[in-house]
Amino acid sequence: MPTLIMMHGMTGDASMMRPFAEKVLPEGWTLLVPQARFRHPVRGFTWWRYEDFEADVTRRRTLSRRELMDVDSSLSQLEKLIAEEAPLGPLVVGGFSQGGAMAQELLQLPIADRIVGVVCMGTRLVRPMELRLRLNELETKRMFWMHGEKDVRVPLEDGWAVAHTFESAGWSVELIEHRKGHMIPVEHHDALKEWLTTFS
């Protein structure tokens, strides 16, 4: 059976993500809900620290060098966690907002060969060029994509850029565009669980 790795967004933590992850987890699967390593100055944790948390940082197109170093540090943390706690076998990696960005970044690691599916909800690309190159090296897999049309934190166009990147690489992408904002609407939880169940 696969392992689901579901990651929270900026200002969240593992305890906030776990109830949702448990709700969508197919029977018999292993679940890992990692917590980001960096403390956010206001609340919760963050997978990378923006240099200026006060600005409208999530609208910026590119991350700084230091922010990308944080991404790499978080990837090392996740790689260690997976090696220690995930049974050998297929992985489905996903997350919301920053967590969804980290799910994409996991494809850069050697464990990418074990990843059979990626879940991206309300998220953006972090290193688009590097990701496109990596997707060309990997076998095509499947993605579950969800984004809100009223998302002011991560604009819908940034979300569509994720979906298009994976579709262009030949991935099969399940698309849900909802009418809400930066959130995971409860009415779409069952759709994700149904999608995950197809891997069992």
GULOMI-488064 format. One record per residue: residue in one letter; y, x negated, z of N, C-alpha, C, CB in turn. Coordinates in steps of 0.02 Angstrom, whole numbers, plus 32768, in hexadecimal, padded with zeros to 4 digits. Each point is the difference from the previous one (the first is absolute). Glycine has a CB too. Example, Ala and Ser with C-alpha at 12.3 -4.5 7.8 and 13.67 -1.06 7.14 Angstrom:
<atoms>
a7EE47D6C8186803B802D8000803C7FD380007FC5805F803Es80707FB37F9E803B7FD680038037802780257FE07FC57F94
</atoms>
This chain:
<atoms>
m7FC47FD68000803C802A8000803F7FD480007FC1805B803Dp80747FBD7FA3803E7FD97FFE80247FFC8043800A80217F8At80257FB28079802F7FFB8038804580157FE67FBD7FA18038l8065808A7FEE804480137FF080307FD9802D7FDB80747FDCi80557F6B800480347FDC8025804280237FF17FC17F907FFBm805C80908038803C80297FF780397FE4802A7FB980667FE8m807F7F8A7FF780377FDD8020803F802A80077FD17F977FD3h804F80638067803D8026800E803C7FE27FDC7FD180208070g806680057F91803E7FE87FE2802D7FDE80327FF7805C7FAEm80447F90803B80327FE0802A80168030803780277FB87F9Ft7FDF802F809D80118024803E7FC58028801B807780067FD9g7F507FF780067FC4802280197FD57FD180298003804C7F9Ed7FC37FCC80757FCE7FD5801F7FBB801E7FF480547FDA8059a7F7980027FBD7FBC80167FF37FF18044801F7FDD7F887FFBs803F808580407FF180408021801E803B7FDB7FFC7FC3806Dm803A80327F6E801E80367FD97FD8800E7FC180717FE0802Dm7F707FED7FB67FDA80087FC27FB98018800C80477FA67FCEr7F9D8049806C7FB8800D800C7FEC804A7FF980027F9D804Bp802280937FD27FEA80467FF97FFA80177FB880368017806Df7FFA7FD47F697FFC80117FB87FC47FDE7FE0807D800D7FFCa7F7A7FB380137FC87FDA7FE27FBD801E801480467F988001e7FB4807C803E7FC1801F80177FF480437FDF800D7FC5806Dk802A805F7F857FFA80427FE07FE57FFB7FB9805E80288047v7FB77FA47F947FEB7FFB7FBA7FC17FD67FF78078800C7FDFl7F6F7FD480577FC87FD37FFB7FBF80267FF080397FB28051p7FA5803D7F797FBF80207FF27FCC7FED8034801B80007F85e7FB5802B80857FCC7FF580317FD87FC17FF07FF9807C8014g7FFA7F5C80207FD87FC47FF780277FC17FEF7FA7804A7FDEw809A7FBE801380287FC67FEE80177FDA803F8027803B7F97t7FE97F85806080217FD88034804C80077FF57F9D7FAE8008l80878055802F804A80067FFC80217FC680247FF7807D7FF9l80387F637FE5802C7FCE801F804880177FF87FAD7FA27FE9v80788060804E804780127FFE80277FC6801F7FE8807F8007p802B7F507FD080217FC5801C8047801080177FBB7FB87FB4q805D801F807980478005801480257FC37FE67FE180438068a805A7FCA7F7C80287FC97FE580127FCE8037802D804D7FA6r7FDE7F76804680097FCB803280487FF880187FA17FC67FCCf80908053800E80467FF48013801E803E8021800B7FAE7FA0r801680488097802080398023804180137FDD7FCD7FDB806Eh803D80657F87803E80187FE28036800480367FC080427FA8p807F7FAD804880347FFE8034800F8044802080307FA07FC4v7FBF8096801A800E8043801B7FC28021801C805D800B7FAEr7F6D7FF5802A7FC3802480167FC57FE67FD980438066801Dg7F837F9680037FC27FF27FDE7FFC7FB97FE47FFA80777FE4f7FE17F847FE57FF17FBF7FE3800D80017FB57FAA7FEB8059t80597FD97F8A800F7FF97FB97FD67FC97FE18076802A8014w7F737FDF7FAF7FD57FCE7FDE80287FC57FE87FB3805B7FDEw808D7FB08014802E7FC97FF480438012801C7FC27FDD7F98r80637FF0807F8041800B801F80367FF97FCB7FD67FD6806Fy804F805F7F88803A7FFB7FD380357FD580227FE880727FCDe803D7F69800A80327FD3801D80398027801F7FE27FA97FABd802A8094803C8033802A801D7FE480478005805E7FB87FD0f7F8B805A806C7FE280428009803580377FFD7FA67FCC8046e809980227FC28035803380018010801A7FBA802F7FC98066a7FCA800D7F68801080157FBC7FCB802F7FE5803D7F947FECd7FD0808B7FDB7FCF802D7FE17FCD7FD47FDC8055805F7FF2v7F847F7E80367FD77FC87FE77FCA80167FD080187FC68069t7FCC80767FA27FC680127FD6801580107FB97FC8802C8065r80797FD97F8D8017800C7FBC80067FC07FD7803D8064802Ar7FC07F627FF980067FC17FDC7FC57FF67FD280417FCF805Er7FCC80147F687FCB7FF77FCE7FCF7FC98012804F80287FABt7FCA7FA380737FD57FC7800E80067FEB8049800D7FD97F89l7FBF8008808F80007FE6804480187FB77FFF7FA2804F8022s807B7F9B801580167FBB80067FC37FD3800A807080248030r7F9D7F9C7FCB7FCA7FCF800A7FE28006804680397FB37FAFr7FF3805580837FE7800680457FD88040800A80637FBE8027e7FB480787FBB7FDB803F80057FBB7FFB7FE0806D803E8000l7F907F9F7FC87FBF7FF57FDE7FD27FD4802A8039800E7F91m7FE47FC480957FD77FD7802D7FE0802C8036804B7F9C7FEBd7FDB8096802C7FE4803080307FC780277FE1807080098037v7F98800B7F897FCA80247FDD7FC17FD67FFF8055803D7FB8d7FB37F8380377FC67FD37FFE7FE17FF7804580347FC47F9Es7FF6803980957FE77FF980447FD8803F801380627FB6801Fs7FB780847FCF7FDC803F800D7FBF80037FD9806D80398015l7F937FAD7FAE7FC27FFE7FD97FCB7FD58023804280107F96s7FD37FB880877FD07FD580247FE38026803C80407F997FDBq7FEB808C80487FEA802880397FCC80337FE980707FF18038l7F9D80317F917FD380347FE67FBE7FE17FE9806380467FDEe7FA17F8180017FC47FDF7FE87FD27FEE803A80407FD27F9Dk7FDD801680997FDA7FEE803C7FE0803F801F804D7F9D8015l7FDA80987FF07FE7803F801D7FC5801B7FD880748019802Bi7F937FE77F937FCA80197FD47FC27FD680088055802C7FAEa7FB47F9280547FC67FD380077FDC800C8042803B7FAA7FBAe7FEA8065807A7FE2800880437FE58046800E804E7FA88026e7FD2808C7FBD7FF0804480157FE5802E7FCA80587FF08052a7FB07FFF7F6F7FE6802C7FCB7FBA7FEB7FED807580157FD5p7F5B801A80297FBD7FEE7FE880057FE87FB77FCB8055804Fl80067F827F9D7FFE7FEC7FBA7FF5803E7FD67FD37F8D801Dg804D80757FA97FF9803B7FD6804480157FE57F9C80258041p806780147F9D803D80157FDF8038801180317FBB802A7FA2l80827FCA8047803D800F8027802D80307FD87FF97F8F803Av802580A07FE9803880277FE5803B7FEF802D7FB5805F7FD1v80807F878010803A7FEA8027803C802C7FEE7FD47F898003g8052808880308039802C7FF28032800080387FB680457FBCg80807FE08037803380058034803B80287FE87FDB7F94802Ef805380768002803D80257FF4803B7FD080017FCE80698033s805E7F9E7F9D803D7FD87FFC7FF07FB58000803F805D803Bq7FD97F7D7FF77FF07FB880027FB47FF58000806C7FEA803Dg7F6F80437FE57FB77FF980027FE180067FBB8002802E8073g801A7FFD7F637FE780067FBB800F7FC27FD78010807B8008a80297F67800680117FC17FDE7FCE7FC98014807A80207FFCm7F747FDE80447FD07FCE80177FBB800D7FE1803F7FF4806Ba7FAF804B7F8A7FC080107FDF7FFD7FE17FBB7FF9806C8041q803F7F997F9A80027FE17FBD7FFA7FB480068048805E7FD6e7FDA7F86805C7FFF7FB780087FBB7FE58011807780078025l7F5F80227FFB7FBB7FEB80117FD97FEE7FC1800380488066l80127FD27F617FDD7FF07FC180097FB77FEC801180767FDBq801E7F688044800A7FB97FF27FCD7FD48023807980167FF1l7F63800680407FD07FD980287FBB7FFF7FDF8040801D8068p7F957FB47FAC7FBC7FFE7FE47FD98040800D80017F858011i801080A080257FDC803F800E800E80367FCC80057FE48079a8028800F7F58801080327FCD7FC280187FDB80717FCB7FF4d7F5E800980057FC280137FDD7FDB803880247FF77F8C7FD4r8015807B806E7FE0803580278028804080017FCC7FA88046i807380557FA5802B803B80027FF0802E7FC6805B7FBD8039v7F9080807FD77FEE80307FCB803680347FF67F897FEF801Cg80A680178013803580317FFA803C7FEC80297FAC80597FECv808F7FBE7FFD803F7FF1802280268043800980067F8A7FCFv80158080806E8027803C800F80487FEB800B7F9B803B8034c80927FE07FA380477FEF800680298040800A7FF07F9A7FB7m802E806D80838026803C801080487FED80147F97803A8025g80997FE07FB680467FF4800F80127FB680017FFF80688041t7FE87F747F8D80097FB78002801B7FE47FBF7FA37FFA8052r80667FC67FAD80207FDC7FC87FD97FC17FF18070802E8020l7FA47FB17FAA7FE67FBE7FEF80257FCB80287FE180287F8Cv7FFB7FA38086801F7FC8802380087FC47FD17FCF8028806Dr7FFB7FC77F7080017FC87FCF7FE480197FBF7FF47FA8805Cp8034807E7F7E7FE580227FC47FE07FD17FCD805780558011m7FC97F727FE17FE67FD47FCD7FBD7FE1801580757FE77FDCe7F88800380637FC27FE380197FC88034800280427FAF8044l7FCF808E7FCE7FCE803580027FE5800F7FBB803980318065r7FF37FD37F697FE8800D7FBC7FD07FCB7FE8806C803A7FE7l7FA47F8780277FD47FC97FED7FBD8005802380647FB87FEDr7F9D805980537FC2800580277FD5803A7FE7803B7FCF8063l7FE580697F8D7FDA803A7FE87FDD7FF07FBE8052804D8039n7FCC7F887FA07FDF7FEC7FC17FC17FD7800C807080017FC9e7F8C7FDF80717FC57FD780117FC88029801F804C7F9F8011l7FC68099800D7FCF802880267FE180377FD680407FE88067e7F84802E7FAE7FE3803C7FE1802C803C80117F8B7FCF8008t807780627FCA8028803B800E7FDD802C8034802F7FFC7F8Bk7FF8801D80A37FE7802A80368026804280007FE17F9A8046r802780847FF68021804180038037800180367F9580367FDAm809E7FF2801880388006802F800F8049800F80307F947FD4f7FE28078806B801C80418015804A7FF4800E7F90802A8031w809B7FFA7FAB80487FF580058023804180157FFA7FA67FA7m8032805580898026803B801780487FEB80107F968035802Eh80997FF57FBD80477FF0800D8027804180017FF57F8E7FC9g804180738060802A803B8005803D7FFC7FD37FDA800D8074e8035802A7F6B80397FFF7FD280437FFB80267FBD80447FAEk80437FCE8093803D7FFC802880017FC3802D8007807C7FFDd7FD07F537FF47FFC7FC3802880407FD77FF67F817FFE7FF7v80A67FFB803E803D7FD87FFB7FF57FB9801B80448068800Cr7F857F8D80187FEF7FBE80197FE47FD47FC97FEA80318071v7FE47FE97F6B7FE47FDE7FC5800680307FC67FAF7FB88046p8082803E7F8E800C80317FCA7FC2800C7FD580787FDC7FFFl7F8480617FE77FC680137FD87FF57FD17FC5801580768021e80217F727FC17FF97FD37FC67FDC7FBF8014806980307FCDd7FA37FB980717FDD7FC480187FB5800F800B806A7FD88037g7F8880647FDF7FBA801480077FDD80057FBE801F803E8066w80027FDF7F687FE280067FBE7FF27FBB7FE2803B806D7FEFa7FEE7F6280227FF57FBC7FE77FBC7FE58017807D7FEB7FFFv7F6F8029803E7FBE7FEC801A7FC9801F7FD5802E7FF68075a7FD7804C7F827FCD80247FD97FFB7FE57FB9801580668045h80237F8E7F9C80007FE87FBB7FE37FBA7FFA806480467FE9t7FA97F9080497FE47FBC7FFF7FB480027FFF80647FD6803Ff7F7F80557FEC7FB7800480037FE280257FC380097FFF807Ee801A80357F6B7FE880237FC480007FD17FC4802C806D802Es80087F6A7FCD80057FD17FC77FC87FCD8001807C800F8000a7F6A7FE3803C7FC87FD080077FBC80227FF680477FBC804Eg7FBA80857FA37FC280237FF27FE08023803A7FF07FAE7FAAw8033805380907FE58022803B8003804C7FF680237FA08049s7FAE80837FD5800280498004802B8013803C7F8D800B7FC9v80A9801A802A8030800F80368004804B800C80417F997FE3e7FB0807C805A8008804580168048800880187F85800C8020l80A180227FC280478005800D80128040802580157FBC7F9Ai8010803D809E801C803B8021804A7FF2800E7F90801D8036e809B80087FA780487FFE800E801080408027801B7FBA7F96h7FFD803E80A7800F803C8029804C800980057F957FF08041r807E80497FDB80478013800180257FEA803F7FE280607FB8k7FFD7F7A8072801E7FEC803F801C7FB97FFC7FB2804C803Eg805D7F977FFC801F7FBF80027FCF7FC88010806880388023h7FAE7F9A80097FD97FC580107FCD8011803680617FB57FE2m7F67806880097FCE8019802F7FBE800B7FDB805A80378046i7F727FD97FE17FBE80127FE37FF4804980127FD27F88800Ap803F80A77FCA7FFB804780117FB980148011806280177FB6v7F988011807F7FBE801580197FD880267FCB803080048074e7FF3801E7F607FDC80287FCD7FDC7FD57FCC8055805A8011h7FB87F657FF07FDE7FD47FCF7FCB7FD38022806880027FBAh7F8E800580867FCE7FD680237FBA800C7FE3804680038068d7FA9803C7F8B7FBD800F7FE67FF47FE17FBC8001806A8040a80337F927F977FF97FE27FBD7FED7FB78006805580517FD2l7FC97F8C805E7FEE7FBA800A7FB97FF9801980787FE58018k7F75804580187FBB7FFD801A7FCD800D7FC8802980268072e7FE6800A7F647FD380107FC87FFA7FC47FD1801F807B8009w80197F657FEA80017FC57FD47FD67FC8801F807280207FD3l7F987FD4806D7FD97FCC80227FB6800E7FFF80627FEB804At7F8C80547FBE7FB9801280037FDB7FEF7FC1801F805B804Dt80047FA17F7B7FDF7FF07FC17FE57FB87FFE804B80517FC8f7FCB7F8580697FE77FBB80047FBF7FFB802880767FD77FF7s7F7A805E802F7FC67FFD802D7FBF7FFD7FD98041803F8055
</atoms>
